[in-house]
Amino acid sequence: MNTPNALKLIAACALLSCTTALFAQHGRPAGEVPTASPYAGQHTRGIKALSEAQTADLLAGKGMEQAKAAELNGYPGPMHVLELAGPLALSAAQTEASEALMTRHKAEARDMGARLVQAERDLDAAFAGKKIDAAQLETLTQQIGVLQAQLRASHLRTHLQQTRLLTAPQVALYAELRGYATTSGASTPASHSAH
């Protein structure tokens, strides 16, 4: 093959490679008008990173699946324990302690949720105002990260505290009632207090 033909072949292969890569990257042929982003409509949110439901859940102190690591590994939470008080045969002392735990936790979670919502609002406002820089970005995202970690720890810690209020048979029954028991039996934490 002579040099001019070889160069044409190389150029054609490079062009084909770029076109193929562009098509693969965007999932549409070159020149096709892109479809709407899955984010379409979210630009009108008060806080772009949070839906209205997420904001409401944070402000209400809801769990938002923050305690799954505990819940699905044999550490019940107070809300569902209280819902199952009858089948679990909670004693009066267990019921009272679970209610107190739930009240304390909800207050803490609502406070933390409000601070997290405000931190997300501050980040959103910094971007919306076109006045954010790298240092402010670092500060705001670090603050959000710390608040998220504290909120999750609060939810998980509450499950630890609730589990200590129950007996091992109650924890096993809780797992069964919630649909977590396996054919070999429910996984339960090693130690519980007996009430």
C-alpha positions in Angstrom: 0.0 0.0 0.0 1.4 3.4 -0.9 1.8 6.2 1.6 -1.1 8.5 0.5 -3.5 5.5 0.6 -2.2 4.4 4.0 -2.7 7.9 5.4 -6.3 8.0 4.0 -7.0 4.7 5.6 -5.6 5.8 8.9 -7.6 9.1 8.8 -10.8 7.1 7.9 -10.2 4.7 10.8 -9.6 7.6 13.2 -12.8 9.4 12.0 -14.8 6.2 12.4 -13.4 5.6 15.8 -14.3 9.1 17.0 -17.8 8.8 15.6 -18.3 5.5 17.3 -17.0 6.8 20.6 -19.2 9.8 20.4 -22.2 7.7 19.6 -21.4 5.3 22.5 -20.8 8.2 24.9 -24.1 9.9 24.3 -26.2 7.0 23.2 -27.4 8.7 20.0 -26.0 9.5 16.6 -24.0 12.6 16.1 -26.2 15.6 15.2 -29.3 14.1 16.9 -31.0 16.6 19.3 -30.5 15.4 22.9 -33.5 14.4 24.9 -34.4 16.1 28.2 -32.2 15.3 31.2 -33.6 13.2 34.0 -33.0 16.4 36.1 -35.6 18.3 33.9 -38.0 20.1 36.2 -35.7 19.9 39.2 -34.3 23.3 38.5 -37.4 24.8 40.0 -36.9 23.2 43.4 -36.3 25.5 46.4 -33.2 23.4 47.2 -32.0 21.7 44.0 -30.3 18.7 45.7 -33.4 17.9 47.8 -36.9 17.0 46.6 -39.8 18.5 48.6 -40.4 15.0 50.1 -36.8 14.7 51.2 -36.9 18.1 52.7 -40.1 17.3 54.6 -38.8 14.0 55.8 -35.6 15.6 57.1 -37.5 18.3 58.9 -39.9 15.6 60.4 -37.0 13.5 61.7 -37.9 10.5 59.5 -35.5 7.6 59.1 -35.2 7.8 55.3 -33.5 4.3 55.4 -30.6 5.8 57.3 -30.6 2.8 59.8 -30.8 -0.1 57.3 -27.4 -1.4 58.4 -28.9 -1.9 61.9 -32.5 -2.8 61.0 -31.6 -5.5 58.6 -28.9 -7.0 60.8 -31.0 -7.7 63.9 -31.2 -4.3 65.6 -34.8 -3.1 65.9 -35.8 0.5 66.0 -38.2 2.0 68.5 -40.9 3.1 66.0 -41.5 -0.5 64.7 -41.0 -2.0 68.1 -43.8 0.2 69.4 -46.0 -0.7 66.4 -45.5 -4.4 67.3 -45.8 -4.0 71.1 -48.6 -6.5 71.3 -47.1 -9.4 69.4 -43.7 -8.7 71.1 -45.4 -8.7 74.5 -43.5 -5.6 75.6 -43.6 -5.1 79.3 -44.8 -1.7 80.7 -41.2 -0.8 81.4 -40.1 -1.7 77.9 -42.9 0.3 76.4 -42.1 3.3 78.5 -38.4 3.1 77.7 -39.1 2.6 74.0 -41.4 5.6 73.9 -38.9 7.8 75.7 -36.2 6.7 73.3 -38.4 7.5 70.3 -39.3 10.9 71.7 -35.6 11.8 72.3 -34.5 10.5 69.0 -37.2 12.3 67.0 -36.3 15.6 68.6 -32.6 15.0 67.8 -33.3 13.9 64.2 -35.6 16.9 63.6 -32.9 19.3 64.8 -30.2 17.6 62.8 -32.5 17.4 59.7 -33.2 21.1 60.0 -29.5 21.9 60.1 -28.8 19.7 57.1 -31.6 21.3 55.1 -30.2 24.7 55.9 -26.7 23.6 54.9 -28.1 22.3 51.5 -29.9 25.6 51.1 -26.7 27.5 51.7 -24.8 25.5 49.1 -27.7 25.9 46.6 -27.7 29.7 47.3 -24.0 30.0 46.7 -24.3 28.3 43.3 -27.5 30.2 42.4 -25.8 33.5 43.3 -22.8 32.7 41.1 -20.5 33.7 44.0 -19.1 30.3 45.1 -15.4 29.6 45.0 -13.3 26.5 45.7 -12.7 27.3 49.3 -16.4 28.0 50.0 -17.4 24.8 48.1 -15.0 22.8 50.3 -16.4 24.4 53.5 -20.0 23.9 52.6 -19.7 20.3 51.4 -17.6 19.4 54.4 -20.4 20.8 56.6 -23.0 18.9 54.8 -21.0 15.7 55.0 -20.5 16.0 58.8 -24.3 16.7 59.3 -25.2 13.7 57.1 -22.8 11.5 59.1 -24.2 12.8 62.5 -27.8 12.2 61.4 -27.1 8.7 60.2 -25.2 7.9 63.4 -28.2 9.2 65.4 -30.5 6.8 63.6 -28.2 3.8 64.0 -27.4 4.6 67.7 -31.1 4.6 68.4 -31.4 1.1 67.1 -28.5 0.0 69.3 -30.3 1.6 72.3 -33.6 0.0 71.4 -32.1 -3.5 71.0 -30.7 -3.3 74.6 -34.3 -2.8 75.8 -35.4 -6.1 74.3 -34.8 -9.8 75.1 -33.2 -12.0 72.5 -36.5 -13.9 71.8 -38.2 -10.5 71.3 -35.5 -9.5 68.8 -35.9 -12.8 66.9 -39.7 -12.4 66.9 -39.3 -8.8 65.6 -37.2 -10.1 62.7 -39.8 -12.7 61.9 -42.7 -10.2 62.1 -40.9 -7.7 59.9 -40.1 -10.4 57.3 -36.4 -10.6 58.0 -36.1 -14.1 59.4 -34.3 -16.7 57.2 -34.9 -20.4 57.0 -32.0 -20.9 59.5 -33.5 -18.4 61.9 -33.2 -14.7 62.4 -29.8 -13.1 62.9 -29.8 -11.4 66.3 -27.2 -9.5 68.2 -25.3 -11.4 70.7 -26.4 -9.7 73.9 -29.6 -8.1 75.1 -30.8 -7.1 78.5 -33.7 -9.1 79.9 -36.8 -7.1 80.9 
